[in-house]
Amino acid sequence: MADLEGYKNGEVTYIPDRLIADPIVFRGMTDQEVIWAAMLGAAVWVPISCLVLSLFGKAMFGLALGAGLTLLTVVYAGKRLTDMKRNMPDGLHIVAIKKWLQEKGIHSSGYINKSQVWDIRRSKTVERVIVEKEDN
């Protein structure tokens, strides 16, 4: 064991990044991402399905339909996040999501995404003044 790289006197001399990272739980998502996807899906689908099916007198079926649509949302979010995380460093998908939300006007994260050029608006050219050096 002393001959292996990363070990010195039976102790690990470094900790790889993947040991510290959150474990993948479902379809490429961590546990926090699964919880956020489920909460967001439930917050959207349960009220909508209950309202729509209450028009037909089946409000309790709306709760079941909302729960089913929430599960489908978690599966779809897992696929999208897996595609988004592919070939990216850890945590960069969060920056991409924040930038997308800012572009859509949903949430302002403070990212600068406009390129502009400043102009001094002079119509005539500035003449260079040559100053002679004084000898002391």
N, C-alpha and C positions, 0 to 999 in steps of 0.2 A: 504494500500500500504506500510505502514511502517513495516508490519510484513513479507514482502517478503524478501527472501535472495538476497543480492546484492544491496539493497536499504538502504540508510541511510538519514533521514531527507528529503525524496523526491528526492534525487540525486542518480544516478547510481554510485556505488562505484568501479565497475570494467567494463572493456569493453571486451566482449568475442572476441576471435580471428576471428570468422566468420563474425562479423560486419565490420572488417577492410579488410577482404579478397576480392579479385576481384570477381564480380558476374559471375555465369555461364551463358553463352549466348546461346550456341548451342552445343548439344551432349557432354556435359561435358567440353567444352572449354571456356576459358575466351575470351573477345573481342580481346585482343592482340594475343592470339593463333589462333583465326579464321583469323585475318588479315595476320599473318605469313604464315599460311597454304594456304590461297588464293594467296598471293604474290608468294610463292614458286611454287605452282601448275601452276600459270599463266606463271611464268618465264620458266618453263620446258615444259608445254604442248602446249602453243600457238606457239612458234617457230617451235617445232617439227611437229605439225599438219599442219602448214602453209607450211613448206618445203615439207612434204610428199604429200600433196594435190596439191601443185603447180606443181608437176611433171605431174599431170593429168589435169592441167589447171583450177583447182577449188581452188585457194588460199583464196578467201573470205569464202568459206565453212570451210577452215582450221581454220579461226578465230573463227567461231561458234563452231566447234568441240573442239578447244582448251578451249573455255569458258565452254563447257559442261564437259570436262575432268577435268577442274579446280574445278568445283562444286563437281564432284565425289571424287576428291582428298581431299577436305575439309571434306566431309562426312566420308571417310575412315580414315583420320587423327583424326577426332573426336572419332571414335570408338577405334582406337589404343591408343589415349591419355586417354580415359576413362578407358580402361583396365590397362594402365600403372599407372594411378593415384589411382586405387583402393587399399585400405589398405596401403597407403603411406602418410607420412606427407606432408603438403603443400610445394611445391617447389622442392621436391626430384626428381620429374620426369625430371626436367631440368638437374640435375646432371647426371641422368641415360642417357639422350640423349647426353650430352657432352662426357661422358665416351664411349658411343657407337661410336660417331664420331671419337674419338681419337683412338679407337681400329681399325677402318676401315682406318685410315690414312687420313681422310678428314680434320680434324681440331685438332690442339693440344691445349688442355686445361690445361696441366701441372699436370694431375693426374698421380700418380705412380701406375702402375698396374702390375709390375713385382716383384717377390719375389726372392731374391738372398741371398746366404750365403757367408760370407767372410772367408777366410782361411789364416793362417799365413805361410803355406807351410813348416813346419819344419819336418825334417825326424827323428830327435832323440828327446827324451823327455827332458824336462827342469828339472834340478835338483833343488830342493828347498834348499835355503841357510838359515840356522838357525842362527840368530844373537842374541848374548847374550846381555842382558840389563846391562848397566853399572850403578853402584851405585855412587852417588855423595857424 
